[in-house]
Amino acid sequence: MEVIIVEDEEQVGKLAAQEIARLIRRKPNCVLGLATGSTPIPCYKELIRLHQKEGLDFSRVTTFNLDEYYPIDPRHEQSYRYFMNVNLFDHLNIDKARTFVPDGMAPDPYDHCKWYEEQIKLAGGIDLQILGIGHNGHIAFNEPGSSLASRTRVKTLTEETIRANSRFFERPEDVPRYAITMGIGTILEARKIVLLATGAGKAEAIRRSIEGPVTSMCPASALQLHPRVTYLIDEAAASRLEQKEYYKYVYQMAEQLKKKILAIV
């Protein structure tokens, strides 16, 4: 597990975008796992800039989003399909037929979950998965208590999550009570995972995820089981980490080693 602590959310976004850009340049037909919410927006803004100013090519990229409310019309301003179109896809040369977001209006959501898993496998699996983290430690919509082996499924949202998301809707009762979400087991099959977190409100979830025990009560703690996970977090989100200074030291030493290797090559 790599923990990178930077000053603010803009730096988090820039580093995440650079990670994605390196993958696309190395593997133009890569498969990305994407997240919604306010945290990845700086990353998406930087990806748009890299495309428009530096020619980063998304024409062969395939994407899979983590989750979607259920039920919700994809044209609804709070749907995750709408979010992805407005904040990323509409500004890239990406083929929208290759951008997968769970269908919030699927007639049979349970069959749709099986179909979504099949599409990920047909695409060759996810090369790089971008994650956020909830205040209660959830990743995607895998709420506390979710099985660490869970697959894409319909999930009932907790009251805490509903309250947190109610600010995006006109009335609290308008917030969907369900979601279609990739499971923790599905997420852990990605070849690499990058989790983004900013702000003091995420500090306790970050501490439990990185330094606490692996437990279904903090779903993000399952990332400790993955061989290639990077946490990109700002100072505020890192504020409760007991080993904060050590993580900074390790990152500094790793960067020095990279420079030495490049100098030799």
JODA-V265107 format. One line per field, one symbol per residue. ss: DSSP state (H for helix, E for strand, L for the rest). psi: psi as a letter, one per 40 degrees, with the letter a starting at -180 (. if undefined). A space follows every 50 residues. Layout:
ss: ???
psi: ???
This chain:
ss: LEEEEELLHHHHHHHHHHHHHHHHHHLLLLEEEELLLLLLHHHHHHHHHH HHHHLLLLLLLEEEELEEEELLLLLLLLLHHHHHHHHLHHHLLLLHHHEE LLLLLLLLHHHHHHHHHHHHHHLLLLLEEEELLLLLLLELLELLLLLLLL LLEEEELLHHHHHHHHHHLLLHHHLLLEEEELLHHHHHLLLEEEEEELLH HHHHHHHHHHHLLLELLEHHHHHHHLLLEEEEEELLLLLLLLLHHHHHHH HHHHHHHHHHHHHHL
psi: hhhhhididdddddddddddddddddgdfihihiiaiddedddddddddd dddefhhedeiiihidiiihihheeheeidddddddecdeeifiheeehh hiheehdgddddddddddddddeeihdhhhiahideeihbfgiheiheei ihihhhiiddddddedeeidideehieiihiiiddddeeidihhhhhiid eeddddddddeiihieegdeeddeeheghhhhiidddedehdfddddddd dddddddddddddd.
